[in-house]
Amino acid sequence: MPEVSVPWGRDKLSIALPEHWQLLQVASPSLRAAPADWADRLAVALTQPAAGLPLEKLLSARRGGRIVLVVEDSSRHSPLPEILAVVLREIRHAGVADEQMELFFATGMHPPMTGEEAAAKLGPGGAGIAWRSNPWHRPRAHVSVGRVGNIDIRIDRGVAEADLRIIISAVAPHLQAGFGGGYKMLVPGCAALETIRRLHRLGMRRDGAPLVGTDASANPMRSVIDAAGSLVDARRGKTFAVQYLLDEAALPAFVATGEPLPAQQMLAKQCSVGCGVVTPVQADLLIVNAHPLDLDLWQSFKCIANTRWAVRPHGVILCLTRCPSGLHGMKPPPWPFSPAWTRRLISLLGPEGLSALVTRLVPRLAGDAAFFIRLATQTARRNPILFASPSMHALGIRFPGVELFPDADRAIAAAGRLLGGGPQRVIVFPSGGTSFPVLTSAAPPAP
């Protein structure tokens, strides 16, 4: 009986496949392990940036100024307390007082951080430093820094007016922007609602073709992000980036600092090699484990979007996810239709048509949830989607078009019924949050 183990929090989850099914591939990322002295290497990188001035010189020139450290929220799994301790040591050594600093969570439109979440995310080094989350729902809290095309770039006023912005984040595959990191921490991380909405539209191609892993020159969303970041720096202050690639143990395997664009682009190239997994054949069943982005349903669905091209059209996608935060503030609309009937409606109305209908009927879905629904309908049109999540099943969570199971065994049995029995070809992505398929077959991935 084919078996495979995937990360499950701090443990492993074993998946047993039917005897007559073929396990084509276990598509794991191939990043090297972080060196034991990664924190020391990070400290050196602050003094030897990939491009631009060292952090010490930027701080010396702004000794009496205001410093904002823009950091990731709880949906990301970086070891921020250890990283932040290294950065804060450099800042304090330069004579900057804690009162001059602010920690800003680049939540975009994610739920704001609670005091307990912030304390856990920042660690003891952040104690005593003021912090807050992006107030995306308060238009007056944001200021325009200019336009990129038809998008008014509005970001948090305090971030925009800082003398020095230090962005701290991982570079990882991103379903819309190609790769994360860099100026993405400012836009959409610190941006206003309408700016985020317009940016998200750039990351949703009508033909459904994948954008994950694409180069900045071929990615409309990343192009706007980078141009928007340059506008922020042209308006006031300076931005210094602390970027890294995380290994399977969530430790920095590679580090790049300095000017945001060169640092992010350097790591994006390494991420493309280490996280893009060559996939010669599309499977009948794709099993994607949402690790390490398995905090909630929203993050878990991004992992499906990252990897869905590894399965053939009308094949089945099964997502394994812990989802300790469940829906994490998202409130899906009441939905009377079964997953099968939902797919029929999507086929009849099209993904855009059904998404527009739902958001008109439920106006409160105008924000991040509306983008989520467009993504979900686009994916469900091509493939049936199953979820195996003990925590979400226990809470009775439902989401339109998705069938939820309490464990992998029952979900795999349901996938077999949908596929019509017989031998099936299976590809497993153990870490769907940090990997994506690189297709080599001649047939393009059709929506």
Order of alpha helices (4+ residues) and beta strands (2+ residues): beta-beta-beta-alpha-alpha-beta-alpha-beta-alpha-beta-beta-beta-alpha-beta-beta-beta-alpha-alpha-beta-beta-alpha-beta-beta-alpha-beta-alpha-alpha-beta-alpha-beta-alpha-beta-beta
